[in-house]
Amino acid sequence: MSEALRFEILGPQRAWYADRPLDLGPGKQRAVLAVLLLAAGRPVPTGQIVDAVWPEEPPANGPNVVQKYVAGLRRVLEPDRSPRTPAQVLTLTDAGYVLRIPPEAVDAVRFERGVRRARQWQAAGRTEDALAEVTGALERWQGEPFTGFTGAYFDAARHRLVELRAVALETRTELELASGRHGELVGRLVELVAEFPVRERLRHQLMLALHRGGRQAEALAAYRDFADLLREEYGIEPGEALQDLHRRILRSDPSLTLPAPPAPPASPAPLAPSGPHELSGTQPLSGPPAPTPVPAPRAGSTPDGTGVPDASTSAEPEAAAVQLAPGFRPSATGTAPAPAATGPAEVSAATGPAAAPTLAPDVPGSAPAASPVPPATPVPPVPPGWSAGPAGPLTPVPHALLVAMNQPAAPADRRAPGWARLAATLAGTATVLVSFGSLTWAVVLGYALWRRSWRLALAGIGYFLLVLSVFVLAVSSPETEEISDGEALYLIVAMGTCWLLGTAHVVLLNPTLWAAVGGLFWTGRQRTDEQRRLRREQARYLLHHYPAARVDLRIGRPDLLRTYDDGGLVDVNAVPDPVLATLPGLTVDQRRQVAVDRWLRGPYGSLEELAGRCHLPPAATETLRDVLLFLPPEPPPVRHS
């Protein structure tokens, strides 16, 4: 039965049994199915389903409601099953509900497989095969996923899938540039730049395509527009790779005119077969993919002909994407050789409740694996000029970046430029003051629409009701009679609330002012906790872009002597048992279970895998989400005879 099921989540959520479309039922039932699809083949605790589907107001009898929707899904997914027959597709285990379907039944898994194969073909020098593969993968994208589903769980999953699509689009453009198709790329790149305005790699490709098409002035104008955007909205400059391309276009560098000839195909070694796949609610599980032979790159050249080292020339995919620390962006501080055949260290940041389709090994209680091969990893590439990780000798981490990473970063609000937020604050404050508070409700409701905040909407409605009550009281009182003392007091309090309190409310809606005021009331412990949180995010950022930092800085290893402050991260697969005994939020027995299970069954790939294997409650895993790293074990050192 499960082999005949197909699901689509890259766009409108749909399902088929063979060629027959299935009616997935009401919205909440579809949301429950989406949560199960994001962890297909693995148990999902009932509490996690409740938190994902009802993020703001969970029902009082959440498990019973989930059970009702699961029963509805069972009727849809197994229409021929009798009521007395146990379910085969959607089952209940001790760790939660399991959707037992093959990984290729979900379009997002097929999409990621296509991107991964395209990157492997690209590394092997087979440009046309890689281009056909990534183009076919992108055709599976039908629109924004999880439309109509709200909450942090679906927001994180949606963001990860959109990020994976952007990576695929950049890969396809890079392959087309390497094939000399720059003339037909400009129009599409203009649309992609409008869709992803701050992705430097797309800007790099647009400038290169324009220059190769003889449109040097337009290429320089594209750089100027991007530089102005970064300065006005973020106060930063373009990365070193983009600045270098700008300088080379200015001096009409002849090496930019035509792409380097493609490298000859590698020896006919088969690609690494795919391991069992799953859509996980966390970052991908660890494990290096099988090595792929790579032809030696020509010195001073890359597939796009820019001469800038690019991650596309590496034999292995880069580590899984992690959330960037606030106030930081990728910057070109040096280049690095391609990763070794053993595979780069993969980072599982565990910073959000959901992520992209991933490749993972089987776990007990899940569907049987398709083949007993090592799991593969997702393939987000590294933009030109950015570090691609170790290759033999470890990639050095630039000193300037280490200094910056040890400085606390101020949280940034990226919803609107600073001048727009200041102008909105001044206009709103002036409106409240001039109207003596009678228009406070309109200003607050305007902010509610801008930020899509139901809390601000409720506050705006409250201000409106106060103003309305004052108006009704003033109109209903006869002109010949004086108002009572109680009515006068109510009028003063109501209008004072709308005027004075409303003014303060509008001023504090500016995130910069709110952060400054909130900082005055923080306790020393709160400040310390916030600084440690920022340092953890910065350490994850550093691990992603400079995998050698794992060894150089000993991130996640509190048991080793070190000078770098990673905010208290713990690499659960590397630290000794005494460190596991200090994990927060766990009982003594649970900590012992984590250590014993790691020794018996090997390293953990994600927080959900740890929770499922050790039967940890959701409350305990949420405490660990911010502090645990799930890095693959370091390969043993190679000894040369």
N, C-alpha and C positions, 0 to 999 in steps of 0.2 A: 504493500500500500504506500509506504513512505517513498519508494522509488518513483512512483508516478506523480508525486506532488512537486510543484514548482512555485516559487515565491518571488515576487518583485518588491523591492523596497527602495530602489534608486528612482524615485518618482512616486506616482500614486501607488499605494499598497494594494497589490493584487495577488491572487493565488489561482492555480489550476490543478485539477486532478486529471491527468492525461491531457486531453484537449478541451476539457470542460471547465469553464470558469467557476469559481466558488464564491458564494456570498458569505463574506467574513463577518457579517452582523453589524451591530451598533459600534459607535466610536470607541467606547471603553474596551469592548471585546477585541477590537483591532489593536488597541494600544497594548493589551496583554499579550497578544500574538507577536507584536513588534518586539517587546521585551524578550520573549522566548526566542525569537529569531536572532537577536543580538547575542545570544548565548546558546545557539543551536548545538545540541549534543551534550550539553552540560547542565547540571541542576541549577535552578534559580530559586532561591528562598522566597517564600511567600511574602515576607516583609520587604524584600527588595522590589518585588512586583508592585506592592502597595505604594511604596515610596516613589516609584517611577511613574505610575499611572495617576496617582493622586498626590502630587508634590506639595500642595498647599493645604488642602483640607481632606486628609484621609478619612474614609468612613470608619465609624466606630467598630463595625464588625468586618474589618478588612479581609481577613482570611475567608470568611463565608462568601463575600462578594467575589473574590478571586476564584473561589471554587465554582461559583455559578457561571462565570465567564469561561472557565476552563471546560466545564461540562458542555457549554455551547460550542466551543471550538472542537471538542471531540466529536460532536454530532456533525460538524462541517467537514472535518478532516477525515473522518471514518464513517461515511454515511451508511455503509453496509454492515456495520458492527451491531450486533444485538445488545440490548441493555445489560445482559448478564455476562457478556464476554469482556475480559479485561482489555483496556485500551493498549494499543501497540505503538501509536505515533506520539501521543502526549501522555506521559506516565508520571506518577508521583513516587519519589524516592524519599529517603530519610533527609536528604539535603535540599529537597525542593522539587519543582516540576522540571521535567526534561522533555524537550521536543526532539524526538529521534528521527532525524532526516539526514540524508547524505549531504555533504557540504555543497556539492554542485547544484543542489536544489535552490539555492539562494543566489540571485543575480549579483549581489555585492561580492560574494566570494569569487564568482566567475570573472567579475570585473578586476578584482585584485590579482587573480591568477594571470590574467592577460597582461596587466601592467608589469608584473614580475617577470614573465617570460620575455616581454619586449625589452626589458632592461638587460636580461641575460643575452639575448640576441645582439643587442647593441654593444655590450662588452665584448662579444665574440667577433665584432666587425661585420655582422650581417645586417646592414642598415635597412634594406628593403623588407626583409622578414620581420625585423623589429617594428618598422613603420606599419606594416599590415596588422601586426598583433595589437599594437596600442590603438590603432584606429578602430579595430573591431571591439576592443574593450570599451572605448569611449561611446560607441554606438549603443551600449547597454544603458547609458545614462539617459533617463527619461524626464528628469526634473528634480527639484529639491526633495530630499527624502523626509519622511515623517511629517508631512504637512498636516497641520491641525493638532499635533501632539505638542504639549507644552511641558516645561519643567527642565531641571538641570540634566536629567538622564538623557532625554531625547535631544536637548540642545548640544550636549557634548558629542553624541553619536552623529548628529547632523553635521556639526563642524568638522569632525574627523573625516567623514565621507566627502564633504566638499573639498577639504584639503587634499585628499587622495585624488580627486578629479583634477584639481589644479596641477598636481604633480604630473598626472598623465598628460595633460594639455601641454605642459612645458616639455615633457619628454618627446611628444609628437613633433612639436615645433623644432626642437633641437635636431631630430632626425631629418626633418624636411630641409632645414638649413644645411645639414651635412650632405644632402642630396642635391644641393644647388637649386632648390625651389623657392628662393627668397622672393621672386616676383609675385607669387600668388599668396604670400603669407601676410603682407602688410595689412590688408583689410581685416583679416581675422585677428591679427595681433592687436589692432586698434580696439576691437570689441573686447578682447580678453583683458587689455589694460584697463578699460572702463569697468569691467566686472571685478578685477582684482587690482585696485589702483596702487597698492603698496608692495607688490611682489617685484623685487628687483630683477629677478631672472627674466620675467616677461619683458620688462623695459630693456634689458640687455639684448634680448632677441629682436625686439622691435627696432632698436637703433641699428643693429647689425643688418637686418633685412633692408632697411631704408638705405643704408650706406652701400650695400652691394647692388641695390637697384639704381644707383646713381643719384640718390636724393640725400646728399650730404647735409644740406641746410635743414631739411626736415628731421634728420637724425639728431642734429645738434639742438634743434628746437624741442624734440622729445626729451632730451636730457635736461634741458633748462626747465621745462614744465615739471618734471619729476623732482628736480632739486628744489624748486620753489614750493612744491607741495610738502616735501619733507620738512623744510625749514619752517613754514607757516604753521603746520599742524603738529609737528613732533619735535621741532628744534634740533634736528639732526641732519647730517649730510649723507649723500649716497655712498654706498659701499665702495671699497677700493677697486673691485673688479669693474664696476660701472664707471668710476672716474678714469681708470686706465683706458677703457674703451673710448671714452670721450676724448682723451688726449690723443689717442691713435687716430681717431677720425679727424681731429683738427689738423694733424700733420699728414693726412692721407696715407696712412701706412699701407703699403701694397699687399702685405700679408692678409689684410681684411677683405680684399676684393673677391677672391675665390676661395671656396672651402678646400681644405686639404683632401687629396684623393683618399677614398675609403681604404682601410686596411684590408688585406686579403682575408678571406674566411679562415677561421681556425680549423684545426683538425676535426674530423667528424666525431667528436666526443659527444655522447648524448647529454642533453640537459638533465639537471637534477630532477627526478620525479617529484611530484607534489605529495606532500604528506597530508594527513587528515586535516581538514580545514574546519574552522568554526567562526562564527560571529561572536566576539566576546564583548562583555561589558567593560573590559579594562584594556590596558595596553597589551600588545601581543606577547605570547610566550617566547621564552628564550630558545636559542639553538641555532647554530650556524648552518646555512644551506650548503649543499654539496658544492665543491669548488668547480669553477668553470674555466677552461683554458682561455687565456687572454693574449693576443699578439702584443709584442713589445711596442709601446707607443713611440712615434717619431719624435725626436727631441725638438722642443720648442713648438710643437703643433698639437692641436686637439681636433676632435671631429668637426667643430664649427669653424675652424680656421682662425680663431682669434689668438691662438698661442697662450690662452689662459687656461691653466689646469682645471679640469672639470670632473665632477664625480662620475660622469658617464663613462669615463675610461677605466673605472675600477671593475674588478671581477666580482665583487660582492656588493649587495645592497647596503646602503647606509643604515644606521641604527634607526629604530622607530622614533617618530616625532614625539616631542614632549612639549609641555606648555612653557612658553618663554617667560622669563622673569619680568615683572613690570619694570618699565623704564629702560629695557635693553632690547637691542635688535642684533641680528647677525651682522658682523662687520668683517671686512677682509683684513686680517692682520698677518696674513702669510698663507702660503700654499703648502700642500702636503702630498706625499706620494700616495699611490692607490693602496687600498687595503690588501693585506695578504690573503692567500687562499684559504686560510683558516676561518675567515669571517670576522667582521668587526664586533666589538662588544655592543650588545644591544641593550638599550635602556628601556625599562618599563616604569614610567613615571608614576603611575597610579594616582594621577591627579584629578581624575574625574570619574563619574560613575559609568560612563559609556565611551566607547571608542569605535574604531573601524573594524571591518571584517579582518580577521587574523587567521593565521595558520597555527594549529596547535596539536599536540599529541593527544591520544585518547586518555580519558580518565575513567576510573571505575564507575560503572553505572551509565556510561554514555553509549552511543551507537557504536557498533564495531567499526574499526578503521578500515579504510579502503586498501591500504598497503602499509607494511611496517617499515616506513622510511623516516628519516629525520625530518622534523618540521622545518618549514621555510619561514622566512620573515618578510614583512612588507618592504616596499622599495621606494621610500621617498628619497629623491636625489638631493645632492648638495649643490647649490648654485656655484657658478664659476668664481674662483678665488677664495672659496671657503674650504676649511680643513675637511678632508675626507676620512681621516682616521689613520690608524697605524698600518705600516707595511714593513714588516721586518723590524727595523728600529722604530721606537715609538715616536709619534709626531710630537714635537715640542709644543708646549702651550705658551703663547706669547705672554711676556711679562706684563705688558700694559693691560691685557685683558684680565690677568689674575689680580692686578691691583684694583681694577674696576669692579671685579666680581666680589671683592671683599668689602666694598662700600655699600651701605644700605641704599636701596633704590626707592624713590618716592613713588607711591602708586599713582598711576596716570589714568585719566578718564578720556577714552578715545572716541566718545560718541559725537563730539563736536569740537571744532577748533576752540582754542582759548579765548580768542576775541569774540566768538559767537556766544560763548557762555557768559562772558563779562557783559556783553551788550544785552543779553536776555535778562541778566540779573538787574542791571541798571533800569531797563525799561519796565520790568515787573515791579521793582521797588517804587519807581516814580508813579506808576499807575495806582498802586495801593495808597501811597501817601496823598496824592492829589484828590483821589476819590473818597478820602477819609474811611477807607476800608470797605466801601460798598462794592468795589470791583475785585476784591481779593479772591473771591470764588472763581472769577474768570481767569485770573492769572494762574491759580493753582491747577485748574482744569486744563489750561493750556500746557503746563508742564506735564500733567498726567498723560495727555495725548502724545506729547513729544517723547516721553520716556516709556509709554505704555505701562504705566504703574497703576494698579487698582487701588493701592493705598493712597496715592495722591488724589485719585478720583474721589475716594471717600472723604478725604479732607476737604476737597473743593465743594462737594455736596454739603458738608457740614457748614462751611462758611456761607454757602448760598441759603441754607435754611435759617441761619442766624439773621442774615440781611432781610430775608423774606418775613421773618417774625417781627422784626423792627418795623418794616413797612406796614404790615397788617395792623400792628398795634397803633401806629401813628394814624392810619386811615380810619380805624374803628373808633378812636376816641373823639367825642364831640368837641368842636372848637370852643364851645362856651364853658366847658368844664376843664379844670386843671387835672393833669394826670396825678395819680397817687404816688406816694414815695416809693412803693414797691415797683411800680411800672417805670418810674424814672431811673431807679437803680438798675433795673433789667436793661433799659436802653443804653445806659452808660457802659455796663459790663459787656453787652453784646457788641456794640460798636467799638469799644476799646479792644475787644478780642479780635475783631476783624481788622482793625486799623494797626494797633501796636504789635499784637501777636502775629498778625498776618504779614506785617513788614519783616519781622524777624524770620518768619518761616520762609518767605521768598528769598531773603538774603542767604539763608543757610541752604537753600536748594542748589547753590553754586557748590560743586564738589570740592573745589580748592578751599573755600572758606569753611565748609563743613569739616574737612579733614583737619584744618588748623584749629577750629574750636574743639573738635573731638580730642585732639592731642593734648589739650589743656587738662582734660579730665581723666586721661589714661593713668592708670597706676603703673608703677615701675614694672610689675609683672606683665601687664598687658603690652607695654612697649617691648619688653624682652621677647615675648611670644611672637609679636609681629615681626621683629627683626629676624628671629630664627626662621619664621615662615618664609620671609624674603630670601634668606640665605639658602634655604632648601630649594626654592625655585631656581635661584641662580646656579646652584650646584648641578641641578638636573639639566639646565640649559648648557652648562659647560660640558657635561658628559655627552650630550647629544652632538655638539659641534666639535668637540675635541676629545674623542674617546680615550686618548692617552692619559687624560687627567685622572682616569680611574686608578692608574698605577702611580703616576707622578704625585698626585695630591692625596691618594688613599681615601677617596670619597666613599662614604658608607662603611668605613672601617674604624669605628671608635676604639677598637682594641689595639690599634697600631699608633706609633708616635707620628705626629704630623703637625704642620703649622697652619693648614687651611681649615677654616671653619665652614662646614657644610650644613650647619643648622641642626645637627643631630640625626642625619640620615643613617639608615642601617641597611646594608646589603644582606638580605636575609639568607642568600645562598653562599655567603663567604665568611660571615662572622662566626666565631666559635660559640659553643653552647652557653658559656657564661654571659655573653652579650644577649643572646635570645632570652635568657632568664630575666632581663631588665625591660623587655618590651612592655609598653604601657597598655592598660586596658585588659590584660589577660590575667587569668588566675594562674596559680603555680602549676596545676595540672595541664592547663591549656598550653603554657610555655613548654612544658616537658613534651607534650604531644607534638608541637611544632618541631622540636629538635629531633625526636625519635622518627617522625614521618620523613623528615629531610634525609636522615641517615638511611632509612629503609628504601625509600622510593625515589630519591634523587632531588634535584633542585626544583624550586617553584618557579612558575612562569608568570603568575599574576596573583593579585590579591584574591580574586574569586577562586582560583585554583587552591590557594592556601586554605581559604575558608571551607571549601568543599572537602578537601582531603582531611582536614583536622576538625571538621564539624564545629566551626566557630560561629557564634551568633552574630547577626548584623551589627549590633551595637559595638562589639569588639573589633570587627573589621573596619568600621568607620574610624575608630580611634587610630588604627594603624595606617590608614590610607595616605596620610601626609608624611610619614616617616620611613616607610619601607621602600627599598629598591629591589628590583628583581633582575639583576644582571646575570647573564650566563656565566658558568664557571670559567675562569681563565684557563686557556690551553696550556699544557705543560711546556716548559722551555724546550726548544729544539736543540739537541746536542749534536754537534758536528764531530764526526770521527776524525 
